[in-house]
Amino acid sequence: MEGVVTDSVDSPRFAGAFASRRVLVTGHTGFKGSWLCRWLLELGADVIGYALEPPTDPSLFLELGLKSEMSHVVADVRDLERLTAEMAAARPEFVFHLAAQPLVRLSYERPVETYATNVMGTVHMLEAVRATPSVGVVVNVTSDKCYENRETGQAYAEGDPMGGHDPYSSSKGCSELVTSAYRRSFFGEGSHVAIATARAGNVIGGGDWAADRIVPDCVRSLTAGQPIIVRNPDAVRPWQHVLEPLSGYLMLAARASAGGHDWDGPWNFGPEPGEAWPVRAIVDEIVAAWGEGSWKTLDDGRSQPHEAKLLNLDIAKAERELGWRPVYDVRRAIRATASWYAARHEDPSSVPARTASDIAEYARAAGDAGVPWA
């Protein structure tokens, strides 16, 4: 595809771990799943996706043209028989599990669907792995919201208790517990399968069109010439560009492929300390990057469902043991994201080339920073 930069044989990224390897991605039609599949394809992987139809319109998956570049299975992780059959047919060596109901506010409206997808979907994925001898590495992507967040300002580390006030957060804590139990029950030292979980911060980047997320909400308002409506301007989150956690997932899987159980367990991938910003600062930065616009706080007199005001991740383990670290600060992540949306606003057909360019630019920046995978 024009505009796509692939890795050279002389300097393969992620140690060439994915070149000509079969990789199954659940949730591949979503925002993060689409970016991950695009990157895996550029790394030379044979990618198989298992997910529902794209959850938004517009859809990054469709605009990237991924349907014609990878195996595209439309099915539900709540269907154990179908997932097991499709995984057996795909014979993947790596599994990245991203399929989820990913929205806090929607989880209040659809708690049963949220638990069925996020908890039993994880059980079904792991059962399918048990039945598929080709699988050697599993990375289950959960959330920074899996922790019992007491909003004390503490940066949560991998050993802290699971919890969650709302159904979404709780379901992600449950997914972590399910994965830990399966690892210890079925994928211990005698197993050839390495299983890790990955907890990322609040991810931003081009192509996210979900409802009730601050960046898509900003873009919809800016392109319509309307003020941005902000629910929780003082909420503090560990913001990061989408390629940051994806590089962590890929690095973790590559290491697990070579080192097996040494890389089992949970891993945090977030920004550096001090890079957790309040929502109001994010919105101000987006408006500045866009070049025009305004915002106001939502005040319609109705009570809003609980959402955490403060959340921080401790990434010391990933930095110390994996050698992974963030490449972009928050301001650069916002600028890259706003620039992606502005380019698409001018010319929607630019999405494939622009996305490939963003991946290439991020990889160059990682190389300049001396990050091992690059």
Helices and strands as residue ranges (DSSP letters): G 13-16, E 22-26, H 31-42, E 46-51, H 60-63, G 66-68, E 71-74, H 80-90, E 94-97, H 104-109, H 111-115, I 116-120, H 121-130, E 137-141, G 144-146, E 155-156, H 167-186, E 194-200, E 202-204, H 214-224, E 228-230, E 236-237, E 239-241, H 243-259, G 260-263, E 265-269, E 277-278, H 279-290, E 295-297, E 312-313, H 316-317, I 318-322, H 330-346, G 348-350, H 351-368
